[in-house]
Amino acid sequence: MMEGLPLMASVSITIGLAAVVAAAPGAARAETVLQGGYQANVLGRVELSAEKERLVAFATGGGPCDFAPRSRVLEGELQGNVLVGQLTLCLQGPSCPTMDTLPILALFSPEDRTLTAYVRPRAGCQVPVLGKGGVMVLQPVGEAPSAASVRGGASAMARPRGEKRNPEAAKAALERGNRLLGEKNWGGSVAEFERSISYDDRNWVAFFGLGTAWLMRGQASDAIEALNRAWALNPKDPRVHYNLACAYSRISDKKQALAHLGLAVKLGFTIAEGSQDAELDKLLGSDPESFGKYFQLTQQAFTNHAKASAGRRQQTGP
Protein backbone atom coordinates (compact mmCIF):
# COMPACT_ATOMS: atom_id res chain seq x y z
CA MET A 1 0.00 0.00 0.00
CA MET A 2 1.24 3.46 -0.86
CA GLU A 3 2.49 5.38 2.15
CA GLY A 4 0.00 7.89 3.53
CA LEU A 5 -3.03 6.32 1.83
CA PRO A 6 -6.18 5.43 3.76
CA LEU A 7 -6.59 1.81 4.73
CA MET A 8 -9.82 0.97 2.93
CA ALA A 9 -10.17 0.48 -0.81
CA SER A 10 -13.39 1.45 -2.67
CA VAL A 11 -15.03 1.80 -6.04
CA SER A 12 -14.43 3.37 -9.47
CA ILE A 13 -15.07 5.99 -12.12
CA THR A 14 -16.63 5.90 -15.51
CA ILE A 15 -15.00 5.66 -18.89
CA GLY A 16 -13.11 8.78 -19.88
CA LEU A 17 -14.96 11.83 -18.65
CA ALA A 18 -18.39 10.67 -19.70
CA ALA A 19 -19.97 9.78 -16.34
CA VAL A 20 -19.93 11.92 -13.23
CA VAL A 21 -21.99 12.44 -10.12
CA ALA A 22 -24.80 14.96 -9.76
CA ALA A 23 -24.80 17.70 -7.17
CA ALA A 24 -25.38 16.99 -3.52
CA PRO A 25 -28.96 17.65 -2.31
CA GLY A 26 -29.66 21.31 -1.68
CA ALA A 27 -26.78 22.62 -3.79
CA ALA A 28 -27.48 25.52 -6.13
CA ARG A 29 -27.88 24.47 -9.74
CA ALA A 30 -24.76 25.51 -11.61
CA GLU A 31 -26.50 26.50 -14.82
CA THR A 32 -28.50 29.17 -12.99
CA VAL A 33 -25.40 31.10 -11.86
CA LEU A 34 -22.63 30.24 -14.34
CA GLN A 35 -23.20 33.20 -16.65
CA GLY A 36 -21.44 36.46 -17.44
CA GLY A 37 -17.83 37.51 -17.10
CA TYR A 38 -15.32 35.00 -15.70
CA GLN A 39 -11.54 34.86 -15.61
CA ALA A 40 -8.71 32.36 -15.14
CA ASN A 41 -4.96 32.88 -15.27
CA VAL A 42 -4.58 30.51 -18.19
CA LEU A 43 -7.56 31.81 -20.22
CA GLY A 44 -7.77 35.49 -19.43
CA ARG A 45 -11.31 36.84 -19.40
CA VAL A 46 -14.19 34.84 -20.91
CA GLU A 47 -17.95 35.21 -21.20
CA LEU A 48 -20.03 32.25 -20.02
CA SER A 49 -23.50 31.42 -21.22
CA ALA A 50 -25.61 28.45 -20.19
CA GLU A 51 -28.50 26.89 -22.07
CA LYS A 52 -30.26 24.03 -20.31
CA GLU A 53 -27.46 21.60 -19.43
CA ARG A 54 -24.84 23.06 -21.79
CA LEU A 55 -22.19 25.64 -20.91
CA VAL A 56 -20.10 27.59 -23.41
CA ALA A 57 -17.27 30.03 -22.70
CA PHE A 58 -16.11 32.57 -25.31
CA ALA A 59 -12.79 34.39 -25.09
CA THR A 60 -12.92 38.16 -25.02
CA GLY A 61 -9.45 38.43 -26.56
CA GLY A 62 -5.90 38.35 -25.22
CA GLY A 63 -4.76 36.25 -22.28
CA PRO A 64 -1.67 34.00 -22.25
CA CYS A 65 -2.91 32.21 -25.38
CA ASP A 66 -3.91 35.42 -27.21
CA PHE A 67 -7.32 34.04 -28.20
CA ALA A 68 -9.26 35.86 -30.88
CA PRO A 69 -12.43 37.52 -29.55
CA ARG A 70 -15.47 35.17 -29.48
CA SER A 71 -13.30 32.04 -29.75
CA ARG A 72 -14.87 29.02 -28.06
CA VAL A 73 -12.46 28.02 -25.30
CA LEU A 74 -14.65 25.88 -23.05
CA GLU A 75 -17.82 23.94 -23.57
CA GLY A 76 -19.50 20.97 -22.04
CA GLU A 77 -22.47 19.41 -20.32
CA LEU A 78 -23.50 20.31 -16.80
CA GLN A 79 -24.40 17.32 -14.65
CA GLY A 80 -25.47 18.84 -11.38
CA ASN A 81 -22.41 20.67 -10.07
CA VAL A 82 -20.00 18.94 -12.43
CA LEU A 83 -19.04 20.08 -15.92
CA VAL A 84 -17.87 17.39 -18.34
CA GLY A 85 -16.51 18.85 -21.53
CA GLN A 86 -13.48 20.15 -23.37
CA LEU A 87 -11.07 23.03 -22.97
CA THR A 88 -9.03 24.69 -25.72
CA LEU A 89 -5.56 25.92 -24.75
CA CYS A 90 -2.29 26.87 -26.37
CA LEU A 91 0.66 24.53 -25.87
CA GLN A 92 4.41 24.95 -25.74
CA GLY A 93 6.95 22.33 -26.73
CA PRO A 94 9.09 21.18 -29.68
CA SER A 95 6.55 18.79 -31.20
CA CYS A 96 3.36 20.24 -29.72
CA PRO A 97 0.49 21.81 -31.67
CA THR A 98 -0.05 25.52 -31.18
CA MET A 99 -3.56 24.86 -29.89
CA ASP A 100 -5.10 21.71 -28.48
CA THR A 101 -8.50 20.66 -27.14
CA LEU A 102 -8.34 18.71 -23.90
CA PRO A 103 -11.02 16.70 -22.06
CA ILE A 104 -11.90 18.34 -18.76
CA LEU A 105 -13.81 17.60 -15.57
CA ALA A 106 -14.64 20.82 -13.67
CA LEU A 107 -16.35 21.10 -10.30
CA PHE A 108 -18.64 24.01 -9.48
CA SER A 109 -18.62 25.59 -5.99
CA PRO A 110 -21.99 27.23 -5.20
CA GLU A 111 -20.34 29.21 -2.38
CA ASP A 112 -18.06 31.33 -4.55
CA ARG A 113 -19.43 30.42 -8.02
CA THR A 114 -16.06 29.11 -9.23
CA LEU A 115 -15.23 26.25 -11.57
CA THR A 116 -12.14 24.24 -10.62
CA ALA A 117 -10.45 21.73 -12.90
CA TYR A 118 -7.16 19.90 -13.17
CA VAL A 119 -5.60 20.55 -16.58
CA ARG A 120 -3.18 18.01 -18.00
CA PRO A 121 -1.78 18.60 -21.52
CA ARG A 122 -0.50 15.83 -23.78
CA ALA A 123 2.88 14.30 -22.91
CA GLY A 124 5.88 16.50 -23.67
CA CYS A 125 3.84 19.71 -23.80
CA GLN A 126 3.28 22.58 -21.41
CA VAL A 127 0.50 25.10 -20.90
CA PRO A 128 1.40 28.75 -20.24
CA VAL A 129 1.12 29.53 -16.51
CA LEU A 130 0.30 25.90 -15.60
CA GLY A 131 3.35 24.18 -17.12
CA LYS A 132 2.98 20.38 -17.41
CA GLY A 133 -0.30 20.47 -15.56
CA GLY A 134 -2.08 22.12 -12.68
CA VAL A 135 -5.32 23.43 -11.23
CA MET A 136 -7.29 26.05 -13.15
CA VAL A 137 -9.81 28.12 -11.22
CA LEU A 138 -12.37 30.02 -13.28
CA GLN A 139 -13.95 32.72 -11.11
CA PRO A 140 -16.40 35.59 -11.61
CA VAL A 141 -14.83 38.85 -12.76
CA GLY A 142 -14.73 41.56 -10.11
CA GLU A 143 -15.75 39.36 -7.18
CA ALA A 144 -13.51 38.67 -4.22
CA PRO A 145 -12.98 34.97 -3.59
CA SER A 146 -15.00 33.43 -0.79
CA ALA A 147 -13.38 33.27 2.63
CA ALA A 148 -15.94 30.86 4.06
CA SER A 149 -14.52 28.20 6.27
CA VAL A 150 -14.50 24.53 5.41
CA ARG A 151 -17.63 22.74 6.54
CA GLY A 152 -18.91 19.19 6.59
CA GLY A 153 -20.59 17.37 3.72
CA ALA A 154 -20.14 18.25 0.08
CA SER A 155 -19.19 21.87 0.79
CA ALA A 156 -16.23 20.70 2.85
CA MET A 157 -14.09 20.44 -0.26
CA ALA A 158 -13.88 24.12 -1.10
CA ARG A 159 -10.67 25.56 0.36
CA PRO A 160 -10.98 29.16 1.58
CA ARG A 161 -9.41 31.00 -1.35
CA GLY A 162 -7.86 33.68 0.82
CA GLU A 163 -6.07 31.14 3.02
CA LYS A 164 -2.43 30.42 2.26
CA ARG A 165 -1.39 26.88 1.52
CA ASN A 166 0.39 25.18 4.39
CA PRO A 167 1.92 21.86 3.24
CA GLU A 168 3.19 20.92 6.69
CA ALA A 169 -0.18 21.48 8.36
CA ALA A 170 -1.88 19.62 5.50
CA LYS A 171 0.45 16.64 5.93
CA ALA A 172 -0.06 16.52 9.70
CA ALA A 173 -3.86 16.58 9.33
CA LEU A 174 -3.67 13.91 6.62
CA GLU A 175 -1.67 11.62 8.90
CA ARG A 176 -4.18 12.11 11.72
CA GLY A 177 -7.02 11.39 9.31
CA ASN A 178 -5.41 8.15 8.16
CA ARG A 179 -4.82 7.06 11.75
CA LEU A 180 -8.43 7.76 12.72
CA LEU A 181 -9.65 5.99 9.60
CA GLY A 182 -7.66 2.93 10.63
CA GLU A 183 -9.32 3.13 14.05
CA LYS A 184 -12.74 3.26 12.36
CA ASN A 185 -13.36 6.72 13.78
CA TRP A 186 -15.21 7.92 10.70
CA GLY A 187 -16.33 11.30 12.06
CA GLY A 188 -12.88 12.18 13.36
CA SER A 189 -11.22 11.15 10.12
CA VAL A 190 -13.66 13.27 8.08
CA ALA A 191 -12.75 16.32 10.16
CA GLU A 192 -9.01 15.76 9.73
CA PHE A 193 -9.21 15.13 5.98
CA GLU A 194 -11.28 18.29 5.59
CA ARG A 195 -8.68 20.18 7.62
CA SER A 196 -5.92 18.82 5.37
CA ILE A 197 -7.81 19.94 2.27
CA SER A 198 -8.31 23.41 3.75
CA TYR A 199 -4.51 23.77 3.82
CA ASP A 200 -3.83 22.11 0.45
CA ASP A 201 -6.61 21.27 -2.01
CA ARG A 202 -4.23 19.75 -4.55
CA ASN A 203 -3.55 16.54 -2.62
CA TRP A 204 -5.59 13.70 -4.08
CA VAL A 205 -4.85 11.44 -1.10
CA ALA A 206 -6.79 13.75 1.23
CA PHE A 207 -9.82 13.70 -1.09
CA PHE A 208 -9.48 9.91 -1.35
CA GLY A 209 -9.44 9.61 2.43
CA LEU A 210 -12.39 11.96 2.79
CA GLY A 211 -14.41 10.01 0.23
CA THR A 212 -13.58 6.73 1.94
CA ALA A 213 -14.62 8.10 5.35
CA TRP A 214 -17.91 9.42 3.95
CA LEU A 215 -18.50 6.03 2.34
CA MET A 216 -17.95 4.24 5.65
CA ARG A 217 -20.39 6.66 7.30
CA GLY A 218 -23.03 5.69 4.75
CA GLN A 219 -23.07 9.07 2.99
CA ALA A 220 -22.62 7.88 -0.58
CA SER A 221 -23.34 11.17 -2.36
CA ASP A 222 -20.66 13.00 -0.37
CA ALA A 223 -18.30 10.08 -0.92
CA ILE A 224 -18.81 10.20 -4.68
CA GLU A 225 -18.12 13.94 -4.84
CA ALA A 226 -14.90 13.65 -2.81
CA LEU A 227 -13.71 10.61 -4.77
CA ASN A 228 -14.38 12.40 -8.04
CA ARG A 229 -12.08 15.18 -6.82
CA ALA A 230 -9.41 12.57 -6.04
CA TRP A 231 -9.86 11.12 -9.52
CA ALA A 232 -9.57 14.53 -11.17
CA LEU A 233 -6.22 15.04 -9.45
CA ASN A 234 -4.96 11.48 -9.98
CA PRO A 235 -6.81 9.53 -12.68
CA LYS A 236 -4.47 6.54 -12.60
CA ASP A 237 -4.94 5.09 -9.11
CA PRO A 238 -7.19 1.99 -9.21
CA ARG A 239 -8.24 2.37 -5.55
CA VAL A 240 -10.06 5.59 -6.32
CA HIS A 241 -12.01 3.79 -9.03
CA TYR A 242 -12.84 0.84 -6.80
CA ASN A 243 -14.09 3.12 -4.02
CA LEU A 244 -16.24 4.96 -6.54
CA ALA A 245 -17.73 1.62 -7.63
CA CYS A 246 -18.58 0.83 -4.01
CA ALA A 247 -20.11 4.27 -3.49
CA TYR A 248 -22.28 3.96 -6.60
CA SER A 249 -23.45 0.55 -5.38
CA ARG A 250 -24.86 2.30 -2.27
CA ILE A 251 -27.21 4.30 -4.48
CA SER A 252 -27.99 1.27 -6.70
CA ASP A 253 -26.37 2.75 -9.79
CA LYS A 254 -25.36 -0.46 -11.54
CA LYS A 255 -24.04 1.19 -14.68
CA GLN A 256 -21.63 3.50 -12.86
CA ALA A 257 -20.58 0.84 -10.37
CA LEU A 258 -19.71 -1.62 -13.14
CA ALA A 259 -17.91 1.01 -15.21
CA HIS A 260 -15.74 2.09 -12.28
CA LEU A 261 -14.98 -1.46 -11.32
CA GLY A 262 -13.87 -2.05 -14.91
CA LEU A 263 -11.49 0.89 -14.80
CA ALA A 264 -10.10 -0.20 -11.44
CA VAL A 265 -9.29 -3.65 -12.78
CA LYS A 266 -7.88 -2.23 -16.01
CA LEU A 267 -5.50 -0.13 -13.91
CA GLY A 268 -4.36 -3.24 -12.02
CA PHE A 269 -6.63 -3.32 -8.97
CA THR A 270 -6.02 -6.37 -6.79
CA ILE A 271 -8.29 -8.03 -4.26
CA ALA A 272 -8.13 -11.29 -2.36
CA GLU A 273 -10.89 -13.75 -3.16
CA GLY A 274 -13.69 -13.47 -0.62
CA SER A 275 -12.81 -9.91 0.44
CA GLN A 276 -14.78 -7.99 -2.19
CA ASP A 277 -17.21 -5.31 -1.04
CA ALA A 278 -20.47 -6.91 0.11
CA GLU A 279 -22.82 -4.21 -1.21
CA LEU A 280 -21.10 -4.11 -4.59
CA ASP A 281 -21.21 -7.89 -4.78
CA LYS A 282 -24.91 -7.93 -3.90
CA LEU A 283 -25.83 -5.26 -6.47
CA LEU A 284 -23.91 -6.62 -9.46
CA GLY A 285 -23.72 -10.30 -8.56
CA SER A 286 -27.51 -10.61 -8.36
CA ASP A 287 -28.27 -8.72 -11.56
CA PRO A 288 -28.59 -10.95 -14.67
CA GLU A 289 -27.43 -8.17 -17.00
CA SER A 290 -24.36 -7.31 -14.90
CA PHE A 291 -23.36 -10.69 -13.54
CA GLY A 292 -21.26 -11.92 -16.49
CA LYS A 293 -19.11 -8.80 -16.67
CA TYR A 294 -18.91 -8.54 -12.88
CA PHE A 295 -17.73 -12.14 -12.58
CA GLN A 296 -15.10 -11.57 -15.27
CA LEU A 297 -13.78 -8.42 -13.59
CA THR A 298 -13.62 -9.93 -10.10
CA GLN A 299 -11.78 -12.97 -11.42
CA GLN A 300 -9.22 -10.67 -13.04
CA ALA A 301 -8.84 -8.76 -9.75
CA PHE A 302 -8.27 -12.09 -7.95
CA THR A 303 -5.66 -13.03 -10.56
CA ASN A 304 -3.96 -9.65 -10.15
CA HIS A 305 -3.79 -10.25 -6.40
CA ALA A 306 -2.34 -13.74 -6.82
CA LYS A 307 0.34 -12.47 -9.19
CA ALA A 308 1.24 -9.60 -6.86
CA SER A 309 1.49 -11.99 -3.90
CA ALA A 310 3.71 -14.37 -5.89
CA GLY A 311 5.95 -11.48 -6.90
CA ARG A 312 6.37 -10.40 -3.28
CA ARG A 313 7.26 -13.97 -2.24
CA GLN A 314 9.91 -14.13 -4.95
CA GLN A 315 11.43 -10.87 -3.77
CA THR A 316 11.50 -11.83 -0.09
CA GLY A 317 12.42 -15.50 -0.53
CA PRO A 318 10.89 -18.54 1.22
C-alpha positions in Angstrom: 0.0 0.0 0.0 1.2 3.5 -0.9 2.5 5.4 2.2 0.0 7.9 3.5 -3.0 6.3 1.8 -6.2 5.4 3.8 -6.6 1.8 4.7 -9.8 1.0 2.9 -10.2 0.5 -0.8 -13.4 1.4 -2.7 -15.0 1.8 -6.0 -14.4 3.4 -9.5 -15.1 6.0 -12.1 -16.6 5.9 -15.5 -15.0 5.7 -18.9 -13.1 8.8 -19.9 -15.0 11.8 -18.7 -18.4 10.7 -19.7 -20.0 9.8 -16.3 -19.9 11.9 -13.2 -22.0 12.4 -10.1 -24.8 15.0 -9.8 -24.8 17.7 -7.2 -25.4 17.0 -3.5 -29.0 17.6 -2.3 -29.7 21.3 -1.7 -26.8 22.6 -3.8 -27.5 25.5 -6.1 -27.9 24.5 -9.7 -24.8 25.5 -11.6 -26.5 26.5 -14.8 -28.5 29.2 -13.0 -25.4 31.1 -11.9 -22.6 30.2 -14.3 -23.2 33.2 -16.6 -21.4 36.5 -17.4 -17.8 37.5 -17.1 -15.3 35.0 -15.7 -11.5 34.9 -15.6 -8.7 32.4 -15.1 -5.0 32.9 -15.3 -4.6 30.5 -18.2 -7.6 31.8 -20.2 -7.8 35.5 -19.4 -11.3 36.8 -19.4 -14.2 34.8 -20.9 -18.0 35.2 -21.2 -20.0 32.2 -20.0 -23.5 31.4 -21.2 -25.6 28.4 -20.2 -28.5 26.9 -22.1 -30.3 24.0 -20.3 -27.5 21.6 -19.4 -24.8 23.1 -21.8 -22.2 25.6 -20.9 -20.1 27.6 -23.4 -17.3 30.0 -22.7 -16.1 32.6 -25.3 -12.8 34.4 -25.1 -12.9 38.2 -25.0 -9.4 38.4 -26.6 -5.9 38.4 -25.2 -4.8 36.3 -22.3 -1.7 34.0 -22.2 -2.9 32.2 -25.4 -3.9 35.4 -27.2 -7.3 34.0 -28.2 -9.3 35.9 -30.9 -12.4 37.5 -29.6 -15.5 35.2 -29.5 -13.3 32.0 -29.8 -14.9 29.0 -28.1 -12.5 28.0 -25.3 -14.6 25.9 -23.0 -17.8 23.9 -23.6 -19.5 21.0 -22.0 -22.5 19.4 -20.3 -23.5 20.3 -16.8 -24.4 17.3 -14.7 -25.5 18.8 -11.4 -22.4 20.7 -10.1 -20.0 18.9 -12.4 -19.0 20.1 -15.9 -17.9 17.4 -18.3 -16.5 18.9 -21.5 -13.5 20.2 -23.4 -11.1 23.0 -23.0 -9.0 24.7 -25.7 -5.6 25.9 -24.7 -2.3 26.9 -26.4 0.7 24.5 -25.9 4.4 25.0 -25.7 7.0 22.3 -26.7 9.1 21.2 -29.7 6.6 18.8 -31.2 3.4 20.2 -29.7 0.5 21.8 -31.7 0.0 25.5 -31.2 -3.6 24.9 -29.9 -5.1 21.7 -28.5 -8.5 20.7 -27.1 -8.3 18.7 -23.9 -11.0 16.7 -22.1 -11.9 18.3 -18.8 -13.8 17.6 -15.6 -14.6 20.8 -13.7 -16.3 21.1 -10.3 -18.6 24.0 -9.5 -18.6 25.6 -6.0 -22.0 27.2 -5.2 -20.3 29.2 -2.4 -18.1 31.3 -4.5 -19.4 30.4 -8.0 -16.1 29.1 -9.2 -15.2 26.2 -11.6 -12.1 24.2 -10.6 -10.4 21.7 -12.9 -7.2 19.9 -13.2 -5.6 20.6 -16.6 -3.2 18.0 -18.0 -1.8 18.6 -21.5 -0.5 15.8 -23.8 2.9 14.3 -22.9 5.9 16.5 -23.7 3.8 19.7 -23.8 3.3 22.6 -21.4 0.5 25.1 -20.9 1.4 28.7 -20.2 1.1 29.5 -16.5 0.3 25.9 -15.6 3.3 24.2 -17.1 3.0 20.4 -17.4 -0.3 20.5 -15.6 -2.1 22.1 -12.7 -5.3 23.4 -11.2 -7.3 26.1 -13.2 -9.8 28.1 -11.2 -12.4 30.0 -13.3 -13.9 32.7 -11.1 -16.4 35.6 -11.6 -14.8 38.9 -12.8 -14.7 41.6 -10.1 -15.8 39.4 -7.2 -13.5 38.7 -4.2 -13.0 35.0 -3.6 -15.0 33.4 -0.8 -13.4 33.3 2.6 -15.9 30.9 4.1 -14.5 28.2 6.3 -14.5 24.5 5.4 -17.6 22.7 6.5 -18.9 19.2 6.6 -20.6 17.4 3.7 -20.1 18.2 0.1 -19.2 21.9 0.8 -16.2 20.7 2.9 -14.1 20.4 -0.3 -13.9 24.1 -1.1 -10.7 25.6 0.4 -11.0 29.2 1.6 -9.4 31.0 -1.3 -7.9 33.7 0.8 -6.1 31.1 3.0 -2.4 30.4 2.3 -1.4 26.9 1.5 0.4 25.2 4.4 1.9 21.9 3.2 3.2 20.9 6.7 -0.2 21.5 8.4 -1.9 19.6 5.5 0.5 16.6 5.9 -0.1 16.5 9.7 -3.9 16.6 9.3 -3.7 13.9 6.6 -1.7 11.6 8.9 -4.2 12.1 11.7 -7.0 11.4 9.3 -5.4 8.2 8.2 -4.8 7.1 11.7 -8.4 7.8 12.7 -9.7 6.0 9.6 -7.7 2.9 10.6 -9.3 3.1 14.1 -12.7 3.3 12.4 -13.4 6.7 13.8 -15.2 7.9 10.7 -16.3 11.3 12.1 -12.9 12.2 13.4 -11.2 11.2 10.1 -13.7 13.3 8.1 -12.8 16.3 10.2 -9.0 15.8 9.7 -9.2 15.1 6.0 -11.3 18.3 5.6 -8.7 20.2 7.6 -5.9 18.8 5.4 -7.8 19.9 2.3 -8.3 23.4 3.7 -4.5 23.8 3.8 -3.8 22.1 0.4 -6.6 21.3 -2.0 -4.2 19.8 -4.5 -3.5 16.5 -2.6 -5.6 13.7 -4.1 -4.8 11.4 -1.1 -6.8 13.8 1.2 -9.8 13.7 -1.1 -9.5 9.9 -1.4 -9.4 9.6 2.4 -12.4 12.0 2.8 -14.4 10.0 0.2 -13.6 6.7 1.9 -14.6 8.1 5.3 -17.9 9.4 3.9 -18.5 6.0 2.3 -18.0 4.2 5.6 -20.4 6.7 7.3 -23.0 5.7 4.8 -23.1 9.1 3.0 -22.6 7.9 -0.6 -23.3 11.2 -2.4 -20.7 13.0 -0.4 -18.3 10.1 -0.9 -18.8 10.2 -4.7 -18.1 13.9 -4.8 -14.9 13.6 -2.8 -13.7 10.6 -4.8 -14.4 12.4 -8.0 -12.1 15.2 -6.8 -9.4 12.6 -6.0 -9.9 11.1 -9.5 -9.6 14.5 -11.2 -6.2 15.0 -9.5 -5.0 11.5 -10.0 -6.8 9.5 -12.7 -4.5 6.5 -12.6 -4.9 5.1 -9.1 -7.2 2.0 -9.2 -8.2 2.4 -5.6 -10.1 5.6 -6.3 -12.0 3.8 -9.0 -12.8 0.8 -6.8 -14.1 3.1 -4.0 -16.2 5.0 -6.5 -17.7 1.6 -7.6 -18.6 0.8 -4.0 -20.1 4.3 -3.5 -22.3 4.0 -6.6 -23.4 0.6 -5.4 -24.9 2.3 -2.3 -27.2 4.3 -4.5 -28.0 1.3 -6.7 -26.4 2.8 -9.8 -25.4 -0.5 -11.5 -24.0 1.2 -14.7 -21.6 3.5 -12.9 -20.6 0.8 -10.4 -19.7 -1.6 -13.1 -17.9 1.0 -15.2 -15.7 2.1 -12.3 -15.0 -1.5 -11.3 -13.9 -2.1 -14.9 -11.5 0.9 -14.8 -10.1 -0.2 -11.4 -9.3 -3.7 -12.8 -7.9 -2.2 -16.0 -5.5 -0.1 -13.9 -4.4 -3.2 -12.0 -6.6 -3.3 -9.0 -6.0 -6.4 -6.8 -8.3 -8.0 -4.3 -8.1 -11.3 -2.4 -10.9 -13.8 -3.2 -13.7 -13.5 -0.6 -12.8 -9.9 0.4 -14.8 -8.0 -2.2 -17.2 -5.3 -1.0 -20.5 -6.9 0.1 -22.8 -4.2 -1.2 -21.1 -4.1 -4.6 -21.2 -7.9 -4.8 -24.9 -7.9 -3.9 -25.8 -5.3 -6.5 -23.9 -6.6 -9.5 -23.7 -10.3 -8.6 -27.5 -10.6 -8.4 -28.3 -8.7 -11.6 -28.6 -10.9 -14.7 -27.4 -8.2 -17.0 -24.4 -7.3 -14.9 -23.4 -10.7 -13.5 -21.3 -11.9 -16.5 -19.1 -8.8 -16.7 -18.9 -8.5 -12.9 -17.7 -12.1 -12.6 -15.1 -11.6 -15.3 -13.8 -8.4 -13.6 -13.6 -9.9 -10.1 -11.8 -13.0 -11.4 -9.2 -10.7 -13.0 -8.8 -8.8 -9.7 -8.3 -12.1 -7.9 -5.7 -13.0 -10.6 -4.0 -9.7 -10.2 -3.8 -10.3 -6.4 -2.3 -13.7 -6.8 0.3 -12.5 -9.2 1.2 -9.6 -6.9 1.5 -12.0 -3.9 3.7 -14.4 -5.9 5.9 -11.5 -6.9 6.4 -10.4 -3.3 7.3 -14.0 -2.2 9.9 -14.1 -4.9 11.4 -10.9 -3.8 11.5 -11.8 -0.1 12.4 -15.5 -0.5 10.9 -18.5 1.2 
